[in-house]
């Protein structure tokens, strides 16, 4: 892999806690900074198309994501996405031929100490280089077929169905 396309949609991975408002809001994408700090051995470009919690991603947003990825020349694609509707989005992206697309996110904001974001991103980067064309989910140290995984909200992790 010489060039990785990264498309960001928001989600917990990019959330920022605003103390004055006592809530979280989706901030700037963090993945470029994370990859720069890690000194990765490949080039990448980031297209930030959404800044939404995944519960607010619409069918139109998913079509925009699909069309954006399909229009790019890169074969290797990493999508950062909120975990609550990641599976829905993965299923929409499955109509894109001849690309390796891996969705990942975080259960805790990337800005937080102990966040799972860098680990999930590393898992996704390894997966996007090793897998056959198709759509995958990289969470909790595993690569999942989106048709065979779900988010267990109570346990706060992904698991096989």
Phi, psi and omega per residue, in radians:
X1 nan 2.111 3.085
X2 -1.702 -0.577 -3.046
X3 -2.384 2.177 3.099
X4 -1.879 2.242 3.019
X5 -1.623 2.232 3.084
X6 -2.054 2.209 3.093
X7 -2.069 2.206 -3.084
X8 -1.882 2.485 -3.129
X9 -2.144 -0.065 -3.089
X10 1.840 -2.466 -3.125
X11 1.583 3.136 -3.081
X12 -1.005 -0.598 -3.111
X13 -0.932 -0.572 -3.099
X14 -1.863 0.192 -3.089
X15 -1.299 2.595 3.121
X16 -2.191 2.393 3.088
X17 -1.562 2.170 3.098
X18 -1.816 1.839 -3.062
X19 -1.073 -0.715 -3.127
X20 -1.076 -0.541 -3.121
X21 -1.719 -0.164 -3.106
X22 0.934 0.697 3.066
X23 -2.641 3.083 3.094
X24 -1.815 2.532 3.005
X25 -2.365 2.656 3.129
X26 -1.304 2.185 -3.133
X27 -1.798 -2.759 3.127
X28 -1.154 2.600 3.085
X29 -1.036 2.397 -3.087
X30 -1.740 -0.285 -2.961
X31 -1.103 -0.671 3.128
X32 -1.067 -0.760 3.112
X33 -1.126 -0.719 3.131
X34 -1.083 -0.820 -3.130
X35 -1.164 -0.661 3.078
X36 -1.079 -0.779 -3.137
X37 -1.108 -0.544 -3.137
X38 -1.427 -0.217 3.111
X39 1.135 0.791 -3.086
X40 -1.052 2.690 -3.071
X41 -1.710 0.591 3.091
X42 -2.566 2.816 3.087
X43 -1.616 2.703 3.130
X44 -2.583 2.720 3.024
X45 -2.246 2.555 -3.095
X46 -2.037 2.227 3.024
X47 -1.996 1.839 3.100
X48 -1.525 1.803 -3.071
X49 -1.722 -0.423 3.118
X50 -2.406 2.754 2.996
X51 -2.377 1.209 -3.049
X52 -2.259 2.626 2.860
X53 -1.140 2.476 -3.045
X54 -1.139 -0.364 3.068
X55 -1.155 -0.303 -3.134
X56 -1.799 0.037 3.109
X57 -1.317 2.275 -3.078
X58 -1.759 3.003 3.045
X59 -1.056 -0.653 3.099
X60 -1.121 -0.677 3.084
X61 -1.093 -0.717 3.132
X62 -1.140 -0.654 3.081
X63 -1.165 -0.692 3.075
X64 -1.060 -0.774 3.107
X65 -1.071 -0.833 3.134
X66 -1.031 -0.850 -3.118
X67 -1.118 -0.678 3.124
X68 -1.091 -0.833 -3.138
X69 -1.135 -0.782 -3.112
X70 -1.075 -0.545 -3.091
X71 -1.397 -0.208 -3.090
X72 -1.562 2.595 -3.114
X73 -1.354 -0.358 -3.068
X74 -1.146 2.457 3.122
X75 -1.541 -0.504 -3.106
X76 -1.757 2.123 -3.027
X77 -2.315 2.299 3.038
X78 -2.064 2.283 3.141
X79 -2.050 2.176 2.992
X80 -1.608 2.393 -2.954
X81 -2.708 2.623 3.008
X82 -1.126 2.618 -3.000
X83 -1.394 -0.383 -3.047
X84 -1.177 -0.597 -3.131
X85 -2.172 0.355 3.139
X86 -0.994 -0.695 -3.104
X87 -1.141 -0.748 3.100
X88 -1.003 -0.808 -3.127
X89 -1.143 -0.729 3.116
X90 -1.011 -0.706 3.135
X91 -1.128 -0.638 3.078
X92 -1.163 -0.705 -3.108
X93 -1.230 -0.287 -3.105
X94 -1.116 -0.207 3.106
X95 -1.431 -0.076 3.136
X96 -1.499 2.092 -3.118
X97 -1.480 2.740 2.919
X98 1.095 0.414 3.062
X99 -2.253 2.678 3.032
X100 -1.822 1.978 -3.057
X101 -2.093 2.164 3.117
X102 -2.144 2.173 3.068
X103 -1.693 2.430 3.064
X104 -2.563 2.939 -3.141
X105 -2.871 -2.679 -3.136
X106 -2.620 2.610 3.071
X107 -1.561 -0.228 3.054
X108 -2.369 2.509 -3.111
X109 -0.945 2.483 -3.138
X110 -1.033 -0.497 -3.125
X111 -1.280 -0.212 -3.084
X112 -1.539 2.429 3.046
X113 -1.072 2.365 -3.140
X114 1.425 0.168 3.109
X115 -1.116 2.577 3.053
X116 -1.411 -0.047 -3.068
X117 -0.986 -0.933 -3.119
X118 -1.059 -0.657 3.132
X119 -1.153 -0.780 3.136
X120 -1.138 -0.685 3.103
X121 -1.119 -0.769 3.103
X122 -1.062 -0.742 3.089
X123 -1.058 -0.773 -3.117
X124 -1.148 -0.701 3.131
X125 -1.119 -0.748 3.079
X126 -1.101 -0.741 -3.107
X127 -1.138 -0.763 -3.067
X128 -1.119 -0.399 3.118
X129 -1.515 -0.355 -2.987
X130 -1.892 -0.309 -3.013
X131 -1.571 2.811 3.032
X132 -1.338 2.811 3.093
X133 -0.908 2.455 -3.114
X134 2.657 -3.003 -3.119
X135 -2.089 2.359 -3.061
X136 -2.421 2.831 3.044
X137 -2.086 2.271 3.104
X138 -1.998 1.847 3.124
X139 -2.584 2.593 3.057
X140 0.982 0.620 3.082
X141 1.302 0.235 -3.131
X142 -2.294 2.761 3.043
X143 -1.864 2.207 -3.036
X144 -2.051 2.522 2.891
X145 -1.360 2.130 -3.064
X146 -1.072 -0.303 3.096
X147 -1.436 -0.142 -3.051
X148 -2.212 0.442 -3.117
X149 -2.448 2.720 3.036
X150 -2.533 2.789 3.020
X151 -1.586 2.152 3.041
X152 -1.557 1.776 -3.048
X153 -1.128 -0.714 -3.123
X154 -1.110 -0.732 -3.140
X155 -1.510 -0.185 3.131
X156 1.006 0.877 3.090
X157 -2.780 2.895 3.093
X158 -1.609 2.585 -3.133
X159 -2.631 2.724 -3.123
X160 -1.205 2.515 3.041
X161 -1.943 nan nan
